[in-house]
Amino acid sequence: MQWVLKVKYLHDYKLELEFNDGLVKSIDLSDVVGGTGIFAPLKNIDYFKKVSIDSCGNSICWENGADICPDVLYELKQ
């Protein structure tokens, strides 16, 4: 299983992630934000920028409880 050690906001809906195996990659989450439900607030770019590492220390999350499985993030194309 993978987990995220660091997250850095880049621009738009793009983040740079560092994983426990040393992989560093940039991902675009523009397909994840918006719509309805827990990911809707992320469409606001100022809110999206508030991304952090969750309290368990294994993935990214936002204040409203939205999070994304680290294995999913690992498999996303750069």
Sequence and secondary structure as in RCSB ss.txt:
>XXXX:A:sequence
MQWVLKVKYLHDYKLELEFNDGLVKSIDLSDVVGGTGIFAPLKNIDYFKKVSIDSCGNSICWENGADICPDVLYE
LKQ
>XXXX:A:secstr
   EEEEEEEETTEEEEEETTS EEEEE TTTSSSSGGGGGGGSHHHHTT EE TTSSSEE TTS EE HHHHHH
S  
